[in-house]
Amino acid sequence: MDEKMLVDLSIIDFANKVASYEPVVPAGGCVMALSGLMGVCLLEMSVDSAYGRPEGEEFADLLEIAKIQLTTLHSELLTYIEKDAEAYGRVLSAYKLPRVTLKETEHRQAEIQAAALFAIETPLKISAACISALEPGIMLLPKVKQGVLGDLKIGLLVIKTGIEGSLTAARINLPLIKDAQLVRVLQARINELQVKFDMAMTKVG
């Protein structure tokens, strides 16, 4: 990556980097983290539209909890933009390692496996964070004023994209793992997140 962190780039520069094949980051995972982040931001705005105001007094405790949850997830997803770029970079670096001698080949394979695991763990964390944001978002649906209801629904849809995309990324990277037991463990985690996501979406309507 360049000297500037991805999260410090302007929207224009970030978009240009995504559009360009060189450098290869940010790519899909970074975009999914950003997608989840933007969805959470819309949910935060929806909370703020009622939090501490007369129309939100009836739900003050719920709004306060949602505000805390979403603020935490906001910070978390922000870090995953960089983490996913790092994960992709690790995979690329591992595949570029020499494999002339047996020792080099073994080292290269070990580095590929470690990098692949990181490249699966990161989108799984993005998915989990986005799924966690669905609960307060869904809770807000009948409680926010009409003027921000559309923004709230769009926020949930954007978060949905973040979940679907990051789970897809995890599935795509899974064949890189050669340890069959580890594959089963990771597949179980993917399945568990998918079930949580599916159950949450039944409440969105």
Buried (B, 14 or more C-beta within 10 A) or exposed (E): BEEEEBBEBEEEEBEEBBEEEEBEBBBBBBBBBBBBBBBBBBBBBBBBBBBEEEEBEEBEEBBBBBBEBBEBBBEBBBBBBBBBBBBBBBBEEBEEBEEEEEEEEEBBBEBBBEBBBBBBBBBBBBBBBBBBBBBBBBBBBEBBEEEBBEBBBBBBBBBBBBBBBBBBBBBBBBEBBEEEEBBEEBBEBBEEBBEBBEEBBEEEE
